[in-house]
Amino acid sequence: MTFQEAYQKLESYGQLHVLKYYGELTEEERAQLLQQVEETDFSILQYIEHRTSASGTGRISPIRVMELDEMEKRREEFTRIGLDAVRKGRVAAVLLAGGMGTRLGSDDPKCMYDIGITHPVFIMERLVANLMEVVDAAGVFVPFFIMTSDKNHEKTVAFMKEKNYFGYDPSMVWFFKQEMAPAADYSGRVYMEAKNRISTSPNGNGGWFLSMKRAGLIDKVHELGIEWLNTFAVDNVLQRIADPLFVGATIASGCACGAKTVRKAAPDEKVGVICLEDGRPYVVEYYELTPELMETKNENGDPAYNFGVIMNYLFREKDLERIVDEVLPVHIVEKKIAYIDEQGEPVSPPEPNGYKFEQLVLDMVRELDSCQPVEVVRSREFAPIKNKTGIDSVESARLLCAQNGIVL
């Protein structure tokens, strides 16, 4: 992109201040800024004036979950279906690994965090080991797509190469960057984090499929004959990936997607709850769950909204293509956004000072016609690492790993 083209684009969105320091920049810095202007979607700023709500507005009702007893009874059937799909190359894994380890006290990508006690054990290492269990059972490598972000891409790729992909076949691994969204003040004026850089953040976990498409990897999906994409977050070190039991249950259900769930540890646990809204699959975020919904019982006297999603979904790829061009809701989140002031000096605000923009996987589920929730054993498949200590932390994940015979 030329300077004139960048000027015209920024002028059309009222963001000419982005070029304020252009005359002071080196040629390399100018090129970096122009490239960022070219890649940034400023149209997302319009949502500040038309803020959408993530809250459901329709009638909420329970969804049928395949609970543990049903899964156990049909284990052989579902596993056979799932293994057949994996062996025929119809299933791929998509890791959402765009995050940094900041909350864990690390400046590295979260996937590089070491949870080991007696020897190094990295989060990515555990995820690959879990996927390798399926590779060993099926006798074929599962296509593995890894979504990084602008902030951690180079480190993540270098880390995987340095560790020899933890034994995974490099020819079956593809990296792609998550789309970035600009961060703005309350009036919609984008912040600059440096004289040559707009302040941006990843556009939420719901942007992964569009990011794959723009990276040209949906063409690879078609070329390989992949029909199902198992999408999962980076922070759960116990989760089963491309799990034949889960894959088989979802395929047998005839649904457009499947969602792994666990029974909630407490009615107010901070996990999204799978349900229906006006007969369509829906995830109620924990902060949207009313006391009335928490207290509702099913016909067996058990809590009706008791199954939390663990950010492990299986999507039928052709259905995602159908909805990818439809506009998913944009969630506008108040955040503390670091920036440079009028004098070009860095500022770290003590309080929220603007908006970041996100799209969420839960909205992808909502746009599809059907979803089959599947219950998994919490202690065997749910060890999220969101904090350094306490609940959902490195400490709790280490204990759960030990319970599952994993030597750290």
Secondary structure by P-SEA (a helix, b strand, c coil): ccaaaaaaaaaaacccccccccccccaaaaaaaaaaaaacccccccccccccccccccbbbbcccccaaaaaaaaaaaaaaaaaaaaaccbbbbbcccccccccccccccccccccccccccaaaaaaaaaaaaaaaaccccbbbbbbccccaaaaaaaaaaacccccccccbbbbbcbbbbbbccccbbbbccccccccccccccaaaaaaaaaaaaaaaaaacccccccccccccccccccaaaaaaaaaacccbbbbbcccccccccbbbbbbccccbbbbcccccccccccccccccccccccccccbbbbcaaaaaaccccccbbbbbbcbbbbbccccccccccccccccccccaaaaaaaccbbbbbbccccccccccccccccccaaaaaaaaaaacccc
